[in-house]
Amino acid sequence: MRCMSGFGKAELKDDKGSLIYCEIKGFNHKFLEVSFDLPDGCAHLESSLKKEIEKNMKRGKVMVHLQIMGSPFYKFLLNKELARSYFFLLQNLREELSIKENVKLETLINLPGVLRINTDTVDKNLEPKIKKTFRVALEKFLKNKEALGQLIYQEVKERCRCLQEVIVDLQKRSDEVIKQRANKIENPDEKVNFLNSRDITEELNLLKFLFAKLDKGLQKDSPIGKELDFIVQEIQREINTLSAKSFDPKIISYCITIKTQVERIREQIQNVE
């Protein structure tokens, strides 16, 4: 079992002084949604990185942040022809307006299109290192999801065990009070109607079945969040039906306990991938 939320990070420093840092965060989401925050020049890597995440996940919102520091990763392009055009235009303007100040290099460089980063040029030697850093971060991210998933598993498992005990006590109590109340009814037809309207055997058997199904689902080694959530919703429906049929305060108290615990189980299950 894996949690949808998680965190993993990795960094790698190469012999040229480049520092590659990758951070992956996961959040709850009904479907798989992956977003990237990549440096300029790395956009072409997004597709392959996304495929690696999709191989390992079925649900959740994933955010990948990649940063490259101290690297000759980018190449600057100087458009000399454009710079010359700007220079002559500014020179003519300076003469027309009788401006004494000369055109400065700093002014030319900052004009649109003169100096820009060539984001299409990538240091090919850096790409394998970027992917390696990403894979290490992804591995840590998945392990963190599994660790959090185990905590959810243990909590849900324990709550289910306790609830199954409560259901046994509830059934004993139900058999007791229904028998006592039925014995006080003298009219045969009224007695039959009472037993039919208050009998919760079907609901209890279905609850036992659903809890067994939930327990089995917890053992699966695959994304089972949606399946478990559906089972828990079915449990909630049966408890509501059972509670509506009950007239004994103690049985109603049992129902409230079960409802409260099942709601907590559902809150945990909604974090499961």
One Martini backbone bead per residue (centre of mass of N, CA, C, O) as a GRO file, in nm:
protein
  273
    1MET     BB    1   0.096   0.037   0.022
    2ARG     BB    2   0.028   0.374  -0.095
    3CYS     BB    3   0.079   0.697  -0.075
    4MET     BB    4   0.019   0.998  -0.238
    5SER     BB    5   0.198   1.118  -0.052
    6GLY     BB    6   0.530   1.282  -0.082
    7PHE     BB    7   0.907   1.265  -0.067
    8GLY     BB    8   1.190   1.369  -0.284
    9LYS     BB    9   1.557   1.393  -0.298
   10ALA     BB   10   1.836   1.521  -0.509
   11GLU     BB   11   2.202   1.540  -0.560
   12LEU     BB   12   2.457   1.660  -0.805
   13LYS     BB   13   2.814   1.673  -0.845
   14ASP     BB   14   3.041   1.772  -1.068
   15ASP     BB   15   3.365   1.833  -1.200
   16LYS     BB   16   3.252   2.134  -1.306
   17GLY     BB   17   3.041   2.244  -1.065
   18SER     BB   18   2.775   2.119  -1.096
   19LEU     BB   19   2.436   2.152  -0.961
   20ILE     BB   20   2.195   1.901  -0.910
   21TYR     BB   21   1.841   1.950  -0.838
   22CYS     BB   22   1.583   1.728  -0.700
   23GLU     BB   23   1.219   1.755  -0.656
   24ILE     BB   24   0.952   1.550  -0.506
   25LYS     BB   25   0.593   1.584  -0.495
   26GLY     BB   26   0.296   1.465  -0.317
   27PHE     BB   27  -0.064   1.443  -0.375
   28ASN     BB   28  -0.387   1.447  -0.360
   29HIS     BB   29  -0.568   1.259  -0.623
   30LYS     BB   30  -0.780   1.107  -0.843
   31PHE     BB   31  -0.549   1.150  -1.043
   32LEU     BB   32  -0.292   1.169  -1.268
   33GLU     BB   33  -0.068   1.453  -1.201
   34VAL     BB   34   0.193   1.618  -1.388
   35SER     BB   35   0.450   1.854  -1.291
   36PHE     BB   36   0.690   2.105  -1.412
   37ASP     BB   37   1.015   2.255  -1.299
   38LEU     BB   38   1.221   2.374  -1.547
   39PRO     BB   39   1.482   2.461  -1.698
   40ASP     BB   40   1.618   2.605  -1.939
   41GLY     BB   41   1.668   2.334  -2.176
   42CYS     BB   42   1.464   2.087  -2.040
   43ALA     BB   43   1.188   2.037  -2.185
   44HIS     BB   44   1.264   1.768  -2.351
   45LEU     BB   45   1.257   1.581  -2.075
   46GLU     BB   46   0.962   1.557  -1.977
   47SER     BB   47   0.852   1.302  -2.117
   48SER     BB   48   1.050   1.087  -1.991
   49LEU     BB   49   0.993   1.157  -1.691
   50LYS     BB   50   0.688   1.103  -1.698
   51LYS     BB   51   0.701   0.800  -1.773
   52GLU     BB   52   0.837   0.709  -1.507
   53ILE     BB   53   0.601   0.788  -1.328
   54GLU     BB   54   0.373   0.623  -1.476
   55LYS     BB   55   0.502   0.342  -1.406
   56ASN     BB   56   0.467   0.403  -1.068
   57MET     BB   57   0.176   0.545  -1.116
   58LYS     BB   58  -0.196   0.621  -1.081
   59ARG     BB   59  -0.207   0.839  -0.843
   60GLY     BB   60  -0.180   1.181  -0.819
   61LYS     BB   61   0.005   1.468  -0.735
   62VAL     BB   62   0.292   1.581  -0.924
   63MET     BB   63   0.602   1.756  -0.835
   64VAL     BB   64   0.873   1.884  -1.038
   65HIS     BB   65   1.200   1.997  -0.934
   66LEU     BB   66   1.457   2.166  -1.128
   67GLN     BB   67   1.811   2.237  -1.064
   68ILE     BB   68   2.084   2.448  -1.197
   69MET     BB   69   2.415   2.504  -1.072
   70GLY     BB   70   2.707   2.623  -1.184
   71SER     BB   71   2.653   2.617  -1.511
   72PRO     BB   72   2.735   2.570  -1.864
   73PHE     BB   73   2.439   2.516  -1.988
   74TYR     BB   74   2.438   2.783  -2.123
   75LYS     BB   75   2.400   2.974  -2.429
   76PHE     BB   76   2.501   3.267  -2.575
   77LEU     BB   77   2.346   3.504  -2.796
   78LEU     BB   78   2.479   3.729  -3.047
   79ASN     BB   79   2.326   3.996  -3.227
   80LYS     BB   80   2.508   4.188  -3.429
   81GLU     BB   81   2.320   4.309  -3.640
   82LEU     BB   82   2.119   4.427  -3.437
   83ALA     BB   83   2.323   4.600  -3.283
   84ARG     BB   84   2.399   4.782  -3.523
   85SER     BB   85   2.120   4.894  -3.579
   86TYR     BB   86   2.083   5.025  -3.306
   87PHE     BB   87   2.333   5.205  -3.313
   88PHE     BB   88   2.259   5.378  -3.563
   89LEU     BB   89   1.989   5.480  -3.458
   90LEU     BB   90   2.107   5.616  -3.201
   91GLN     BB   91   2.305   5.800  -3.342
   92ASN     BB   92   2.102   5.961  -3.508
   93LEU     BB   93   1.938   6.056  -3.263
   94ARG     BB   94   2.169   6.201  -3.118
   95GLU     BB   95   2.219   6.410  -3.345
   96GLU     BB   96   1.933   6.529  -3.372
   97LEU     BB   97   1.930   6.596  -3.040
   98SER     BB   98   2.209   6.675  -2.931
   99ILE     BB   99   2.362   6.435  -2.792
  100LYS     BB  100   2.655   6.368  -2.615
  101GLU     BB  101   2.602   6.095  -2.541
  102ASN     BB  102   2.703   5.784  -2.576
  103VAL     BB  103   2.675   5.473  -2.685
  104LYS     BB  104   2.627   5.195  -2.492
  105LEU     BB  105   2.677   4.863  -2.443
  106GLU     BB  106   2.465   4.817  -2.222
  107THR     BB  107   2.229   4.916  -2.393
  108LEU     BB  108   2.247   4.709  -2.626
  109ILE     BB  109   2.224   4.439  -2.465
  110ASN     BB  110   1.925   4.524  -2.343
  111LEU     BB  111   1.809   4.489  -2.606
  112PRO     BB  112   1.597   4.334  -2.796
  113GLY     BB  113   1.771   4.036  -2.915
  114VAL     BB  114   2.083   4.063  -2.867
  115LEU     BB  115   2.072   3.897  -2.584
  116ARG     BB  116   2.055   3.536  -2.552
  117ILE     BB  117   1.925   3.234  -2.471
  118ASN     BB  118   1.999   2.908  -2.578
  119THR     BB  119   1.749   2.669  -2.522
  120ASP     BB  120   1.845   2.449  -2.750
  121THR     BB  121   2.110   2.429  -2.590
  122VAL     BB  122   2.272   2.130  -2.475
  123ASP     BB  123   2.444   1.957  -2.244
  124LYS     BB  124   2.495   1.629  -2.307
  125ASN     BB  125   2.662   1.552  -2.043
  126LEU     BB  126   2.419   1.640  -1.841
  127GLU     BB  127   2.173   1.457  -1.890
  128PRO     BB  128   2.244   1.190  -1.735
  129LYS     BB  129   2.259   1.343  -1.459
  130ILE     BB  130   1.972   1.437  -1.447
  131LYS     BB  131   1.840   1.153  -1.462
  132LYS     BB  132   1.979   1.037  -1.215
  133THR     BB  133   1.869   1.240  -1.009
  134PHE     BB  134   1.573   1.180  -1.063
  135ARG     BB  135   1.577   0.872  -0.987
  136VAL     BB  136   1.660   0.910  -0.696
  137ALA     BB  137   1.419   1.087  -0.615
  138LEU     BB  138   1.201   0.881  -0.699
  139GLU     BB  139   1.283   0.652  -0.510
  140LYS     BB  140   1.240   0.816  -0.248
  141PHE     BB  141   0.946   0.886  -0.301
  142LEU     BB  142   0.837   0.590  -0.309
  143LYS     BB  143   0.937   0.510  -0.025
  144ASN     BB  144   0.774   0.724   0.126
  145LYS     BB  145   0.496   0.622   0.031
  146GLU     BB  146   0.527   0.341   0.162
  147ALA     BB  147   0.567   0.429   0.454
  148LEU     BB  148   0.294   0.579   0.475
  149GLY     BB  149   0.123   0.333   0.389
  150GLN     BB  150   0.191   0.157   0.638
  151LEU     BB  151   0.056   0.337   0.846
  152ILE     BB  152  -0.225   0.311   0.727
  153TYR     BB  153  -0.248   0.007   0.738
  154GLN     BB  154  -0.223  -0.028   1.047
  155GLU     BB  155  -0.465   0.149   1.123
  156VAL     BB  156  -0.688   0.009   0.957
  157LYS     BB  157  -0.647  -0.275   1.065
  158GLU     BB  158  -0.713  -0.210   1.363
  159ARG     BB  159  -0.995  -0.092   1.321
  160CYS     BB  160  -1.117  -0.345   1.194
  161ARG     BB  161  -1.076  -0.534   1.430
  162CYS     BB  162  -1.249  -0.375   1.632
  163LEU     BB  163  -1.516  -0.373   1.461
  164GLN     BB  164  -1.557  -0.681   1.454
  165GLU     BB  165  -1.608  -0.695   1.759
  166VAL     BB  166  -1.851  -0.505   1.768
  167ILE     BB  167  -2.035  -0.678   1.584
  168VAL     BB  168  -2.055  -0.919   1.771
  169ASP     BB  169  -2.185  -0.762   2.006
  170LEU     BB  170  -2.426  -0.655   1.844
  171GLN     BB  171  -2.552  -0.930   1.775
  172LYS     BB  172  -2.604  -1.025   2.059
  173ARG     BB  173  -2.783  -0.789   2.142
  174SER     BB  174  -2.995  -0.819   1.921
  175ASP     BB  175  -3.095  -1.105   1.988
  176GLU     BB  176  -3.186  -1.035   2.272
  177VAL     BB  177  -3.392  -0.788   2.234
  178ILE     BB  178  -3.574  -0.921   2.021
  179LYS     BB  179  -3.663  -1.159   2.190
  180GLN     BB  180  -3.782  -1.000   2.426
  181ARG     BB  181  -3.988  -0.833   2.259
  182ALA     BB  182  -4.136  -1.074   2.118
  183ASN     BB  183  -4.242  -1.216   2.385
  184LYS     BB  184  -4.449  -0.965   2.443
  185ILE     BB  185  -4.596  -1.057   2.185
  186GLU     BB  186  -4.911  -1.202   2.116
  187ASN     BB  187  -4.951  -1.131   1.832
  188PRO     BB  188  -4.848  -1.298   1.556
  189ASP     BB  189  -4.844  -1.075   1.339
  190GLU     BB  190  -4.687  -0.867   1.506
  191LYS     BB  191  -4.441  -1.042   1.549
  192VAL     BB  192  -4.361  -1.076   1.252
  193ASN     BB  193  -4.335  -0.774   1.186
  194PHE     BB  194  -4.119  -0.715   1.391
  195LEU     BB  195  -3.901  -0.914   1.292
  196ASN     BB  196  -3.883  -0.799   1.003
  197SER     BB  197  -3.815  -0.491   1.085
  198ARG     BB  198  -3.564  -0.574   1.305
  199ASP     BB  199  -3.395  -0.740   1.131
  200ILE     BB  200  -3.010  -0.754   1.099
  201THR     BB  201  -2.871  -0.995   0.959
  202GLU     BB  202  -2.809  -0.895   0.673
  203GLU     BB  203  -2.632  -0.651   0.753
  204LEU     BB  204  -2.423  -0.810   0.920
  205ASN     BB  205  -2.328  -0.999   0.695
  206LEU     BB  206  -2.240  -0.770   0.503
  207LEU     BB  207  -2.035  -0.642   0.692
  208LYS     BB  208  -1.850  -0.888   0.715
  209PHE     BB  209  -1.790  -0.904   0.414
  210LEU     BB  210  -1.671  -0.613   0.380
  211PHE     BB  211  -1.441  -0.643   0.587
  212ALA     BB  212  -1.307  -0.881   0.441
  213LYS     BB  213  -1.262  -0.721   0.177
  214LEU     BB  214  -1.090  -0.500   0.301
  215ASP     BB  215  -0.867  -0.686   0.410
  216LYS     BB  216  -0.790  -0.799   0.131
  217GLY     BB  217  -0.721  -0.524  -0.004
  218LEU     BB  218  -0.476  -0.455   0.187
  219GLN     BB  219  -0.289  -0.695   0.051
  220LYS     BB  220  -0.246  -0.556  -0.201
  221ASP     BB  221   0.003  -0.509  -0.479
  222SER     BB  222  -0.172  -0.233  -0.551
  223PRO     BB  223  -0.371   0.001  -0.662
  224ILE     BB  224  -0.659   0.053  -0.407
  225GLY     BB  225  -0.813   0.316  -0.330
  226LYS     BB  226  -1.085   0.304  -0.486
  227GLU     BB  227  -1.182   0.031  -0.380
  228LEU     BB  228  -1.179   0.100  -0.076
  229ASP     BB  229  -1.372   0.340  -0.091
  230PHE     BB  230  -1.616   0.176  -0.188
  231ILE     BB  231  -1.636  -0.018   0.053
  232VAL     BB  232  -1.677   0.201   0.271
  233GLN     BB  233  -1.942   0.311   0.155
  234GLU     BB  234  -2.098   0.044   0.196
  235ILE     BB  235  -2.067   0.037   0.500
  236GLN     BB  236  -2.215   0.301   0.559
  237ARG     BB  237  -2.490   0.212   0.447
  238GLU     BB  238  -2.538  -0.032   0.637
  239ILE     BB  239  -2.527   0.127   0.903
  240ASN     BB  240  -2.768   0.310   0.843
  241THR     BB  241  -2.974   0.082   0.821
  242LEU     BB  242  -2.923  -0.046   1.097
  243SER     BB  243  -2.985   0.209   1.266
  244ALA     BB  244  -3.286   0.242   1.167
  245LYS     BB  245  -3.375  -0.049   1.301
  246SER     BB  246  -3.306   0.048   1.572
  247PHE     BB  247  -3.412   0.061   1.946
  248ASP     BB  248  -3.155   0.021   2.100
  249PRO     BB  249  -2.928   0.211   2.268
  250LYS     BB  250  -2.681   0.019   2.245
  251ILE     BB  251  -2.691  -0.027   1.940
  252ILE     BB  252  -2.669   0.271   1.864
  253SER     BB  253  -2.393   0.303   1.995
  254TYR     BB  254  -2.249   0.104   1.810
  255CYS     BB  255  -2.312   0.255   1.546
  256ILE     BB  256  -2.159   0.514   1.616
  257THR     BB  257  -1.884   0.385   1.646
  258ILE     BB  258  -1.864   0.273   1.362
  259LYS     BB  259  -1.904   0.536   1.203
  260THR     BB  260  -1.659   0.686   1.318
  261GLN     BB  261  -1.441   0.476   1.232
  262VAL     BB  262  -1.509   0.468   0.928
  263GLU     BB  263  -1.447   0.765   0.873
  264ARG     BB  264  -1.146   0.737   0.947
  265ILE     BB  265  -1.082   0.528   0.736
  266ARG     BB  266  -1.158   0.701   0.491
  267GLU     BB  267  -0.952   0.925   0.534
  268GLN     BB  268  -0.713   0.728   0.484
  269ILE     BB  269  -0.793   0.601   0.209
  270GLN     BB  270  -0.779   0.883   0.049
  271ASN     BB  271  -0.444   0.851   0.061
  272VAL     BB  272  -0.459   0.619  -0.138
  273GLU     BB  273  -0.345   0.494  -0.448
   0.00000   0.00000   0.00000
